[in-house]
Amino acid sequence: MSAGKLQEVEVKLHSPDLADVRAALETAGATLVKPRVFERNLRYDSADGALMAQGIVLRLRQDDAVKLTYKADARVESGIVSRFEAEVKVSDFEMMDLILRRLGYQVALIYEKYRTTYELDGAEIVLDELPYGHFTEIEGDAATIERLVEKLGLGHSRRMTGSYTDIFLRLRERLGLDVNDCTFDEFAGVDVDLI
């Protein structure tokens, strides 16, 4: 995300069968921008939980790069989420983690996923595999998002307006899971039904 674009506009769709979505993307002529990669995300908060209580995301992500992200002020309209997002690449995951901890933040949650990234019609489409399910995210302007939802045959997919963290926390409570983080190891052997 460039300095000129500090607004994230996206829809998150529950997509149990990512193979169908991948096939629709290929049929539509989407470009594979980044092959499937493992992501490790650390979400930080103050000791009193003030960031999460305000809907603020402070996240350090590592895949084939390291990025520090701040998100806030989410608005939802027709299942499309818009919010402020500022993101910067950093060179050293461990050192950035140390800096954040020295500033008084602590890791509130670790979550993992595999992500494959495509581009189509000026939008970014990602296929996300989390320990509790599969999702398609489409990021672009609202009109392009709606067009692509239909073009890719995702019109009947459930729109998830919460973050992956929000979904995890609701699932953990609903299923009475004794897990602290959203990792593949923590979910080993857990049968999750999002619907």
C-alpha positions in Angstrom: 0.0 0.0 0.0 1.5 3.4 -1.0 1.5 6.5 1.2 -1.2 7.9 -1.1 -3.6 5.0 -0.5 -4.3 4.7 3.2 -7.8 3.3 2.9 -8.4 -0.4 2.7 -11.7 -1.5 1.0 -12.3 -5.2 0.9 -14.8 -8.0 1.2 -14.1 -11.3 3.0 -16.0 -14.3 1.7 -16.3 -17.7 3.4 -15.0 -20.0 0.6 -14.9 -23.7 1.8 -13.7 -24.8 -1.7 -10.8 -22.7 -2.7 -10.2 -24.9 -5.7 -13.4 -23.6 -7.3 -12.4 -20.0 -6.6 -8.9 -20.7 -8.1 -10.5 -22.2 -11.2 -12.9 -19.2 -11.6 -9.9 -16.8 -11.3 -7.9 -18.7 -13.9 -11.0 -18.8 -16.3 -11.4 -15.0 -15.8 -7.8 -14.4 -16.7 -6.5 -13.4 -13.3 -2.7 -13.0 -12.8 -1.0 -15.0 -10.1 0.9 -12.2 -8.2 2.3 -14.3 -5.3 2.2 -18.1 -5.1 0.9 -19.8 -1.9 3.0 -18.6 1.1 2.9 -19.2 4.8 2.2 -16.2 7.0 2.8 -15.7 10.7 1.0 -12.8 12.3 1.5 -11.3 15.7 -1.3 -9.0 16.9 -0.2 -6.6 19.7 -2.2 -4.8 22.4 -1.6 -2.8 25.5 -1.8 -4.6 28.8 -5.4 -3.3 29.4 -6.6 -4.5 25.9 -7.3 -0.9 24.8 -6.3 -1.4 21.1 -8.6 -4.3 20.5 -11.4 -2.6 22.5 -11.2 0.3 20.1 -11.0 -1.9 17.0 -7.4 -1.0 16.4 -5.1 -3.5 14.8 -1.3 -3.4 15.4 0.2 -6.3 13.6 3.6 -7.7 12.7 3.5 -10.1 9.7 6.1 -12.4 8.4 5.9 -14.3 5.1 8.6 -13.7 2.5 8.8 -10.2 3.8 8.2 -8.5 7.2 5.5 -5.8 7.5 4.2 -3.7 10.4 0.5 -2.7 10.0 -1.8 -0.3 11.7 -5.6 -0.4 11.0 -8.5 1.5 12.5 -11.9 3.2 12.0 -13.6 0.2 10.3 -17.0 0.9 8.5 -19.1 -1.8 7.0 -21.6 -1.3 4.1 -23.2 -4.2 2.3 -20.6 -6.5 3.7 -17.7 -4.4 2.4 -15.3 -3.2 5.1 -13.5 0.2 4.7 -10.9 1.3 7.1 -7.7 3.3 7.5 -4.6 1.2 6.9 -0.9 2.1 7.1 1.7 -0.5 6.4 5.5 -0.5 6.2 8.1 -3.1 5.4 10.7 -3.7 8.1 13.9 -5.5 7.7 14.0 -7.5 10.9 11.0 -9.4 12.5 12.7 -10.1 15.8 14.0 -6.5 16.2 10.6 -5.0 15.4 8.9 -7.3 17.9 11.5 -6.2 20.5 10.8 -2.5 19.8 7.0 -3.0 20.1 7.4 -4.9 23.4 9.8 -2.2 24.8 7.1 0.4 23.9 4.8 -1.5 26.2 2.8 -3.6 23.8 2.4 -7.4 24.2 1.5 -10.1 21.8 -2.3 -10.6 22.3 -2.7 -13.2 19.6 -0.7 -15.2 17.1 -2.4 -16.3 14.0 -1.2 -18.3 10.9 -2.5 -18.7 7.4 -1.5 -19.6 3.9 -2.2 -17.0 1.3 -2.2 -17.0 -2.5 -2.5 -13.6 -4.2 -4.0 -12.8 -7.6 -4.8 -9.6 -9.5 -7.9 -9.1 -11.7 -9.5 -6.0 -13.1 -7.4 -3.7 -10.9 -8.3 -5.5 -7.7 -6.3 -7.8 -5.4 -7.9 -11.2 -4.7 -6.4 -13.4 -2.1 -7.2 -17.0 -1.2 -6.6 -17.5 2.5 -6.3 -20.8 4.4 -6.7 -20.4 8.1 -6.8 -23.1 10.8 -10.5 -22.7 11.0 -11.5 -22.3 7.4 -10.9 -20.9 3.9 -11.7 -17.4 2.7 -11.5 -15.2 -0.4 -10.7 -11.5 0.1 -11.2 -9.0 -2.7 -9.6 -5.6 -2.3 -10.4 -2.7 -4.6 -13.1 0.0 -4.9 -16.7 -1.1 -3.9 -18.0 -1.3 -7.5 -15.1 -3.4 -8.7 -15.5 -5.7 -5.6 -19.2 -6.3 -6.3 -18.5 -6.9 -10.0 -15.8 -9.5 -9.2 -18.0 -11.2 -6.5 -20.4 -12.0 -9.3 -17.8 -12.7 -12.0 -16.2 -15.3 -9.8 -19.4 -16.9 -8.8 -19.2 -15.9 -5.2 -22.5 -14.1 -4.9 -23.9 -16.6 -2.5 -20.9 -16.8 -0.3 -21.2 -15.6 3.3 -19.7 -12.2 3.8 -17.5 -12.0 6.9 -17.3 -8.5 8.3 -15.0 -9.2 11.2 -11.3 -9.6 11.1 -9.7 -13.1 11.2 -9.0 -12.4 14.8 -12.7 -11.5 15.5 -13.8 -14.7 13.8 -11.3 -16.7 15.8 -12.4 -15.2 19.1 -16.1 -15.9 18.4 -15.3 -19.4 17.3 -13.2 -20.1 20.4 -16.0 -18.9 22.6 -18.8 -20.7 20.7 -17.0 -24.0 20.5 -15.5 -23.7 24.0 -12.0 -24.2 22.6 -9.1 -24.3 25.0 -6.7 -22.5 22.6 -4.8 -19.3 23.0 -3.7 -18.7 19.5 -5.0 -19.3 16.0 -2.3 -21.6 14.7 -2.5 -24.8 12.8 -1.0 -26.8 15.7 -3.6 -25.4 18.1 -6.4 -26.5 15.7 -5.0 -29.9 15.0 -7.9 -32.4 15.4 -10.5 -29.6 15.8 -13.6 -29.9 13.5 -14.8 -26.4 12.8 -18.1 -25.5 11.2 -18.3 -21.7 10.5 -21.8 -21.8 9.3 
